[in-house]
Amino acid sequence: MGFLSTSTSVVRFVAVAPSRMNREAIAKAVSKRAFRDREPDVGDPREASGWVTIHDPLGTAFTAADLFFHHYLVLGFRYDRRLVPPKLLMLERRRLENERKVARGVERLNAAERREIKEEVAQRLVQQALPTPRLFDVVWNLETGRVYFSGKLRAAREAFSTCFRETFGVMPVPLIPYLAAEQVGLDARQVEAVRAVEPASFVPESAVRQDIPRLPLTSDAEEAVLE
């Protein structure tokens, strides 16, 4: 979701911009790492990512006029992910295992063979799967060093951070509360006091029921990977 959507999530980063920026060179660097469809047998077939223009998600050619607005650098970021339904993977794996057992005249395959079949089926299904595209907006305030990214998906954030570092030569650091304390003008003593804070529970231990089973929480179902 973009910044102009009715609702969106924003993740803040800090990345100190160079004191002098060659805008034409920046436009070439961004174009070099623009979004490209993943080529077969090159890299991870499950994902592809790169820059797109902020006004057109199909635009992958950049000029300085497309990127710079006053003291802001504005970009779009596209992240595609190919996922294979676990049930489909299981069915196709069993089908191929049965074919191998019949062909060899055996009742059971060893662990190494089953693992090889699973990897073979997973790679084939990933190549056949259609990608799910996600679009994000990126705004970099070149005066303050603040970077705003319109999404919380962890895999997309990691891909964005890598692409940002490879493009601009600086790693965007997530603006967690400890870093935010330094950004709002607190003196050194106050910053150290914030860093010394330890997590605390506001619920007394006597109020926590131990007989209630608790399930493990997952961050995002889309971040599940093939085993």
GIRAFEN-V722927 format. One record per residue. N is the residue number from 1. RES is the residue in three letters. OMEGA is omega in degrees with one decimal (999 if undefined). D_LAST is the distance of its C-alpha to the last C-alpha in Angstrom with 1 decimal. Layout:
# GIRAFEN-V722927
N_RES_OMEGA_D_LAST + N_RES_OMEGA_D_LAST
This chain:
# GIRAFEN-V722927
1_MET_-178.2_29.6 + 2_GLY_-177.8_32.5 + 3_PHE_-179.4_35.3 + 4_LEU_177.2_37.7 + 5_SER_-179.6_35.7 + 6_THR_175.5_37.1 + 7_SER_180.0_34.4 + 8_THR_174.8_31.8 + 9_SER_-177.3_29.9 + 10_VAL_174.5_31.0 + 11_VAL_-176.9_29.4 + 12_ARG_175.5_32.0 + 13_PHE_172.8_31.7 + 14_VAL_177.0_34.4 + 15_ALA_-177.2_35.0 + 16_VAL_-179.0_38.5 + 17_ALA_175.7_39.9 + 18_PRO_-179.1_42.1 + 19_SER_177.3_45.8 + 20_ARG_-178.4_46.4 + 21_MET_174.0_44.1 + 22_ASN_-172.4_44.9 + 23_ARG_178.7_43.9 + 24_GLU_178.5_44.0 + 25_ALA_177.4_41.7 + 26_ILE_179.5_39.3 + 27_ALA_177.6_39.3 + 28_LYS_179.5_38.5 + 29_ALA_178.1_35.6 + 30_VAL_179.3_34.1 + 31_SER_-179.8_34.7 + 32_LYS_-178.2_32.9 + 33_ARG_175.4_29.7 + 34_ALA_-178.1_30.1 + 35_PHE_174.2_27.4 + 36_ARG_174.4_26.7 + 37_ASP_-178.4_24.5 + 38_ARG_177.7_21.6 + 39_GLU_178.6_22.9 + 40_PRO_176.5_20.9 + 41_ASP_177.4_19.5 + 42_VAL_178.4_20.4 + 43_GLY_-179.7_18.0 + 44_ASP_-177.1_14.8 + 45_PRO_-175.7_15.2 + 46_ARG_-176.7_13.3 + 47_GLU_175.5_16.1 + 48_ALA_-177.2_19.8 + 49_SER_177.4_22.4 + 50_GLY_-176.8_26.1 + 51_TRP_169.5_29.5 + 52_VAL_179.3_31.6 + 53_THR_-174.9_35.1 + 54_ILE_-175.6_35.7 + 55_HIS_-178.7_37.9 + 56_ASP_-178.1_36.0 + 57_PRO_175.7_32.2 + 58_LEU_-178.7_32.9 + 59_GLY_-179.7_35.1 + 60_THR_174.7_33.8 + 61_ALA_-170.9_37.2 + 62_PHE_167.3_38.6 + 63_THR_179.3_42.1 + 64_ALA_180.0_43.3 + 65_ALA_178.7_44.8 + 66_ASP_-170.0_41.3 + 67_LEU_-169.3_39.9 + 68_PHE_175.1_42.8 + 69_PHE_-173.9_44.6 + 70_HIS_-179.3_47.1 + 71_HIS_177.8_45.2 + 72_TYR_169.2_41.8 + 73_LEU_-171.4_39.1 + 74_VAL_-176.2_37.3 + 75_LEU_166.1_34.2 + 76_GLY_178.5_31.6 + 77_PHE_-180.0_27.9 + 78_ARG_179.4_25.5 + 79_TYR_179.3_21.7 + 80_ASP_-179.6_19.9 + 81_ARG_175.4_16.3 + 82_ARG_-179.0_14.7 + 83_LEU_177.0_12.3 + 84_VAL_177.8_11.3 + 85_PRO_-178.3_12.1 + 86_PRO_-179.9_9.6 + 87_LYS_178.3_12.8 + 88_LEU_177.9_13.6 + 89_LEU_-179.6_10.4 + 90_MET_-178.8_11.2 + 91_LEU_-179.4_14.8 + 92_GLU_177.4_14.7 + 93_ARG_179.4_12.6 + 94_ARG_179.3_15.3 + 95_ARG_-179.4_18.1 + 96_LEU_176.0_17.4 + 97_GLU_179.2_17.1 + 98_ASN_178.8_20.4 + 99_GLU_179.8_22.0 + 100_ARG_-179.4_21.2 + 101_LYS_178.3_22.7 + 102_VAL_-177.9_25.7 + 103_ALA_-177.5_26.3 + 104_ARG_179.5_26.3 + 105_GLY_178.9_28.0 + 106_VAL_180.0_25.7 + 107_GLU_-175.0_24.5 + 108_ARG_175.9_21.2 + 109_LEU_178.9_18.8 + 110_ASN_-174.1_17.8 + 111_ALA_-179.0_14.4 + 112_ALA_179.2_14.4 + 113_GLU_179.1_15.3 + 114_ARG_178.0_12.7 + 115_ARG_178.7_10.0 + 116_GLU_178.8_12.1 + 117_ILE_-179.9_12.5 + 118_LYS_179.4_8.9 + 119_GLU_179.6_8.8 + 120_GLU_-179.8_12.3 + 121_VAL_-179.3_11.9 + 122_ALA_179.7_9.3 + 123_GLN_-179.6_11.8 + 124_ARG_-178.2_14.6 + 125_LEU_178.1_13.7 + 126_VAL_178.8_13.1 + 127_GLN_-178.5_16.5 + 128_GLN_-175.4_18.1 + 129_ALA_175.7_16.9 + 130_LEU_-179.1_19.7 + 131_PRO_173.0_19.2 + 132_THR_-176.7_20.0 + 133_PRO_172.6_22.6 + 134_ARG_-177.7_23.6 + 135_LEU_-179.1_26.9 + 136_PHE_174.5_28.2 + 137_ASP_179.7_31.6 + 138_VAL_176.4_32.3 + 139_VAL_-179.9_35.8 + 140_TRP_175.1_36.9 + 141_ASN_-173.8_40.2 + 142_LEU_178.7_41.7 + 143_GLU_-177.4_44.3 + 144_THR_-177.4_42.4 + 145_GLY_179.1_39.0 + 146_ARG_176.3_37.2 + 147_VAL_-179.0_34.2 + 148_TYR_-177.5_33.2 + 149_PHE_-170.4_29.8 + 150_SER_176.4_29.6 + 151_GLY_-178.7_26.1 + 152_LYS_-178.7_23.9 + 153_LEU_-171.5_20.4 + 154_ARG_-178.7_18.8 + 155_ALA_178.9_16.8 + 156_ALA_178.3_20.1 + 157_ARG_179.6_22.2 + 158_GLU_177.7_20.4 + 159_ALA_177.7_20.8 + 160_PHE_-178.8_24.4 + 161_SER_178.7_25.2 + 162_THR_179.8_24.2 + 163_CYS_179.1_26.1 + 164_PHE_-179.2_29.0 + 165_ARG_-179.3_29.3 + 166_GLU_-178.2_29.2 + 167_THR_-171.5_31.8 + 168_PHE_177.3_34.2 + 169_GLY_177.8_33.7 + 170_VAL_-177.3_33.2 + 171_MET_175.4_30.1 + 172_PRO_-177.5_30.3 + 173_VAL_179.2_30.0 + 174_PRO_-177.1_29.1 + 175_LEU_176.3_32.3 + 176_ILE_-176.5_31.5 + 177_PRO_-179.2_34.5 + 178_TYR_178.0_35.4 + 179_LEU_179.1_35.7 + 180_ALA_179.1_37.4 + 181_ALA_178.5_40.1 + 182_GLU_-175.2_41.0 + 183_GLN_-175.0_41.2 + 184_VAL_174.1_43.7 + 185_GLY_176.6_46.4 + 186_LEU_177.5_46.3 + 187_ASP_-174.2_48.2 + 188_ALA_-179.1_46.6 + 189_ARG_179.1_47.6 + 190_GLN_177.6_46.0 + 191_VAL_178.3_42.8 + 192_GLU_177.8_42.6 + 193_ALA_177.5_43.3 + 194_VAL_-179.6_40.3 + 195_ARG_-177.9_38.0 + 196_ALA_-178.6_39.3 + 197_VAL_178.4_38.3 + 198_GLU_178.9_35.9 + 199_PRO_179.0_33.7 + 200_ALA_177.3_35.7 + 201_SER_178.4_35.3 + 202_PHE_178.5_38.0 + 203_VAL_179.0_37.4 + 204_PRO_-177.3_39.3 + 205_GLU_-179.3_37.4 + 206_SER_-177.7_39.8 + 207_ALA_-179.1_38.7 + 208_VAL_179.6_35.0 + 209_ARG_-178.1_34.4 + 210_GLN_-176.0_32.2 + 211_ASP_-179.0_32.1 + 212_ILE_179.4_29.9 + 213_PRO_-179.0_26.2 + 214_ARG_-179.9_24.0 + 215_LEU_175.7_20.5 + 216_PRO_-179.1_18.2 + 217_LEU_175.9_18.4 + 218_THR_-175.6_15.9 + 219_SER_-176.8_17.2 + 220_ASP_-177.4_16.2 + 221_ALA_-177.6_14.1 + 222_GLU_-178.7_14.0 + 223_GLU_177.5_12.2 + 224_ALA_-179.3_8.9 + 225_VAL_-179.9_6.2 + 226_LEU_178.6_3.8 + 227_GLU_999_0.0
